[in-house]
């Protein structure tokens, strides 16, 4: 087993976090300059630390978010207090990634999805953007994960 495989197996949370960071970078780049997502993906694979990412999760986040973008925007936009075009590219990317993960990775608790989105926003977003992301994704979760929330 390679060191990268060993790292992914022993620290799945860290591998998923790296997947989210890379997918965020890709989606951010795509929002700024929509091009073939495969080109952006190929470029990201050369990024330092790519080998530490959970490849399957990364692919789901990046390609799934782009493929389902309109549906994800429709899910997020009603909870945004300003126009979609007024959001920063980081806010858009984090919200879309969070909504995608909320819908497609039911094995990850919704609170973890929100927390990871907040952490990404603290790292890459504006000063108080994490509060905004937290509030929006909490409302998205109320719809997307209603059964999980009720079961608590």
C-alpha positions in Angstrom: 0.0 0.0 0.0 1.4 3.4 -0.9 1.9 6.2 1.6 -1.0 8.1 0.0 -3.3 5.0 0.3 -2.2 4.5 3.9 -3.0 8.2 4.7 -6.5 8.0 3.1 -7.3 4.9 5.1 -6.1 6.1 8.4 -7.5 9.7 8.2 -10.7 9.6 6.1 -11.8 13.0 7.6 -8.6 14.7 6.5 -8.8 13.1 3.1 -12.4 14.3 2.7 -11.4 17.8 3.9 -8.7 17.9 1.2 -11.3 16.7 -1.4 -13.5 19.6 -0.4 -10.7 22.1 -0.6 -9.7 20.9 -4.1 -13.3 20.8 -5.3 -13.9 24.3 -3.9 -10.8 25.6 -5.8 -12.1 23.9 -9.0 -15.6 25.2 -8.6 -14.3 28.7 -7.8 -12.2 28.7 -10.9 -15.1 27.4 -13.0 -17.4 30.2 -11.7 -14.8 32.8 -12.6 -14.1 31.3 -16.1 -16.6 28.6 -17.1 -14.6 26.2 -19.2 -14.5 22.5 -19.6 -14.6 21.1 -16.1 -12.3 18.3 -17.2 -9.5 20.8 -17.9 -9.9 22.3 -14.4 -9.9 18.8 -12.9 -6.7 17.9 -14.8 -5.1 21.1 -13.5 -6.1 20.4 -9.9 -4.6 16.9 -10.0 -1.2 18.6 -10.2 -1.9 20.6 -7.0 0.2 19.9 -4.0 -1.5 17.5 -1.7 -3.8 16.1 -4.3 -2.6 12.6 -3.4 -3.9 13.1 0.1 -7.5 13.7 -1.1 -10.3 11.1 -1.2 -10.5 10.9 -5.0 -14.0 9.5 -5.1 -15.3 12.2 -2.9 -13.5 14.9 -4.8 -14.9 13.7 -8.2 -18.4 13.6 -6.8 -18.1 17.1 -5.4 -16.6 18.7 -8.4 -18.3 17.0 -11.3 -21.6 16.4 -9.5 -21.8 20.1 -8.5 -21.3 21.2 -12.1 -23.6 18.6 -13.5 -26.4 19.5 -11.1 -25.7 23.2 -10.8 -29.2 24.5 -11.8 -30.9 22.2 -9.3 -28.5 23.0 -6.6 -28.9 26.8 -7.2 -32.7 26.3 -7.0 -32.3 24.6 -3.7 -30.0 27.2 -2.2 -31.2 30.5 -3.7 -34.5 30.8 -1.7 -32.4 31.0 1.5 -30.0 33.7 0.2 -30.8 37.2 1.3 -29.5 38.8 -1.9 -29.2 38.1 -5.5 -27.2 35.0 -6.6 -25.0 37.3 -8.8 -24.2 39.3 -5.7 -22.5 36.4 -3.9 -18.7 36.0 -4.1 -17.4 33.1 -6.1 -16.2 31.5 -2.8 -19.7 31.8 -1.3 -21.3 30.3 -4.4 -18.9 27.5 -4.5 -19.2 26.6 -0.8 -23.0 26.7 -0.9 -23.1 24.6 -4.1 -20.7 22.0 -2.7 -22.5 21.9 0.6 -25.9 21.4 -1.1 -24.4 18.7 -3.3 -22.9 16.9 -0.3 -26.2 17.3 1.6 -28.1 15.6 -1.2 -25.7 13.0 -2.3 -23.6 11.9 0.7 -26.2 10.8 3.2 -23.5 8.8 5.1 -22.1 12.2 6.2 -24.2 13.8 8.9 -25.7 17.1 7.9 -24.0 18.9 10.8 -20.6 17.7 9.5 -21.5 18.9 6.0 -22.4 22.4 7.4 -19.3 22.5 9.7 -17.0 21.6 6.8 -18.6 24.3 4.6 -18.1 26.8 7.4 -14.5 25.8 7.9 -13.9 26.2 4.1 -15.5 29.6 4.2 -13.4 30.7 7.2 -10.3 29.6 5.2 -11.1 31.0 1.8 -14.0 33.4 2.2 -14.6 36.9 3.5 -14.5 37.9 7.2 -18.1 37.0 8.2 -19.0 34.9 5.2 -19.0 31.7 7.3 -22.0 33.0 9.3 -23.9 33.5 6.1 -23.0 30.0 4.8 -23.9 28.4 8.1 -27.4 30.1 8.0 -28.1 29.2 4.4 -26.9 25.5 4.7 -28.9 25.1 7.9 -32.1 26.0 5.9 -31.0 23.7 3.0 -30.6 20.9 5.5 -34.1 21.5 6.9 -35.4 20.4 3.5 -32.7 18.0 2.2 -32.3 16.2 5.5 -35.6 16.6 7.2 -35.8 13.0 8.3 -32.3 13.0 9.8 -33.1 16.2 11.7 -36.4 14.8 13.0 -34.6 11.6 14.1 -32.4 13.5 16.5 
